[in-house]
Amino acid sequence: MESGLALSYPAAFVIGLLGSTHCLGMCGGISASLSMTLPVGRGFRFRQGLLLLAFNGGRISSYVLLATLVALLSTSAAAQWTALGPLFRTLAGLLLIAMGLSMGQWWQGIRHIERFGGPVWRRLQPLTAKVLPVRHPGQALALGALWGWLPCGLVYSTLGWAALQPSVASAAVTMLSFGLGTLPSMFATGLAASSIQSLRTNRGFRRISGALMIGFGLWTLPWAMLFSQGGH
């Protein structure tokens, strides 16, 4: 497969950062509820921070695992059928555009894509009950690892981009960068920061983030056309 997009890791981080509004809707509730069973008192913030760190560590680990699995398939397929390279890039660009339209609240077609992960999530979701309520970091880590498989258009959009990377390792790092970009909003939500939670309903922020996400998608698409024509 052709070399990955320039600045792919920083761009993946920015995508995670821009996706704050979507993250708050998908994972914010469970993140905010992690510390509800902790006794308030000395060391509360430290214990709360450990739970949040473990939960998000498990969540991001699942993203990296997903990227590894997807990249194993995509790099193998592209190596055998060169024509699939432009197709993968076009699909990745379209997914990012669809995610941007959803974030900007212009079109919610990305929800149809999220349905593809439904069968896997239906098998994993019952397992979350076995680690609830969360009382220690080990349970939070397991919950996060399971939660990382929740059907999510933002994750799928970034996975499509990760699949374009020239190696399995670079795909995994791309998804790791994305996951790290989601951390600020997830930590702030877990710490009950109302200023971050309000972003979910801030129309202006959602539209700016959506427009930037669409820009990432449009930036991806020309590469598919150039590659299909033998350009560099």
N, C-alpha and C positions, 0 to 999 in steps of 0.2 A: 504493500500500500504506500502511497506517496507520503512524503513527510507531513507532519502535523502542522497546524496553523501556527504562525508566529505568536509568541506570547500566550500560548495556550494555557499554561498554568495560572498566570495572573488573571487571564480572562475568565477562566473557570472559577477562580476565587470571587471575581466581581459578579459573575452570574449568581453565585450563592448569596452574595451580599444583596444584590438587587432583588432576589427572590424572597426577601424577608417577609413580605406580606403573605405570600403563599405558604411559607414555612409556619407562620403564626397560625394560619388556619388549619394546617394539616397536623402539626406536631406541638403547637404552642400549649394546647390544653393539657396534654399528658406531661409536658415539661413543667408547667406551672403547678401540677398536682403532686409532683414527686416529694416535696417536703412537707406535705400536709400531715403525714403520720409522725414526723419528727417532733420530739418534745422541745418546746421553746425554752431557751435558757442559755447557759454558758456553752459556747462552742456551737451554737445553732448554725451560724453562717458558714462555719468551716464544714460541718456535716452536710449542709445544704449544697455547698460548692462541690463536695466530693460526689454527691449523688448526681448532680448535673453534669459533672465532668465524665463520670462513668456512663451515664445514659447517652450522652452525645458521642462519646468514644465508641460505644457499641453501634450506634446509628451510623456513624461515618465508616466504621469497619465494614458494615453491610454494603454501603455504597461502593467501597473499594472492591469487595468481593464480587458485586454485580458487574462492575467495570471489567474485572479480570475475566469473568465468564463470557461477557459480551465480546471482549477483545479477542479472546481465544477463537471464537467463532468467526468474527469479522476479518481478522488478519489471515486466518486460514482460507476463508472463502475468497478474499481479494487476491491472495497469492495464486489461486487456481484460475480465477476468472477476473482478469484485469478490468473488464468493463464494469464490475461491481463497484469500483472505487468512486466514480462520479455519482452512482446511484446512492451510495451510503452518504456521501457529502450532501447531496440534494435533500435526502430525508432528514439529515441532522439539521440543516438550515430551516427546513419547513417546520420541524418540531420546535425549534427555538422561536420562530415567528408565531406559531400557534400559542406557545406559552406566553409570549409577550402580549398577544391579543387578549388572552385570559386575564393576565395581571392587570392590564389596562381597563378591564371590564368592557371590552368591545365585542368579544366573541368567546364562547365557552366550549368550542369544539374539542379542546384538549381533553375534556372529560371522557370522550369516546376512547382516547388512547389509554387513559387510566384503567379502563375496564379490562385491558389485557392482563393486568396484574392481579385481577380479582381472584382467579382460581388458586393461585399460590397463597394469597393473603387469607383466604378462607380456611386454608389448612394451618396456617401459622397463628392466626389470631387467637384460637382457643388456648394456645400455649402461654399467652400473655397473662392469663388468669392465674397461672401457677407461680408467677413472680410478683403478684400484687397482693397486698399493698407492699410497696418497696420500703425496706427497712435498713438495707446496707448496700454498699457500692456493687457487690456482686450481683444482686438482684437488678439494680439499675442498669448494669452493663448488659445483662441478658435481655432486659426489656428493650433497651436501645437497639440491640442487635436484631431483635424481632421487629421492632418498629421501623427499622430501615427498609423493610420489605413492603411497607404500606404503599399501595398504588399511588403514585404521585407524578403528575405531569412535569413538574420541574426537574425531578430526578431523571425521568425518562428522556427529557430534552437534553440534559447534560450527558447522559449515557450515550445518546446518539453522536454527540461530539467526541466523547472519549473513544468511541469505536473507530474514529478516523485516525487515531494516533498510530504511528509506525510500529509500535511494539506493545506487548501486553503490559510491561512495566510502566510505560509512559501513559497508557490508558488509566492504570490504577492511580498514578500520581495526579492525573487530571481530575479524577473523581475525589481524591483526597483534598485537593485544592478547593474544589467546589464545596465539600463538606466543611472545611475550615471557614469558608466564606459565610456559611449559615450560622456559625457559632455565636456571633455577637447578639443576634436577635433571640436565639434560643436561650442563651444564658440570661439575657435581660428579662425575658418572659418568665423564666424559672425564678428569678429574683423579684418578680412582681413589679417590674419597671413599667409604669403606666404610659410613659412617654413612648416606649417602643411598641407596646401593645396597640397604641392609638394609630400606628402606621397602617394597620390592617384596614382601617376605615377611612384613611386619609386619601381622598380621591386624587388629589394632585400628585402625591407620592406614587400611588399605584400607576397613574398614567405616565409619569416620567420613567418609572422603572420598566413599565411595559414597552414604552417606545425604545428605550435603550436595549431591551432584550430583542426586540424586532430588528434593531440595528445589528446585533450580533448575528442573527439569522441571515440577514441580507448580506452581511460581510462573508458569510460562509458560502452562499450560493454561487457567486462568481467564480470561486475556486473550482467548483464542480464543472462549470462550463469551460474554463481555461484548461483544466486537466483533460477534459474530453476532446479538446482540440489540439492537445499536445503542447499547451503552453506551460509556463513555469511561474 
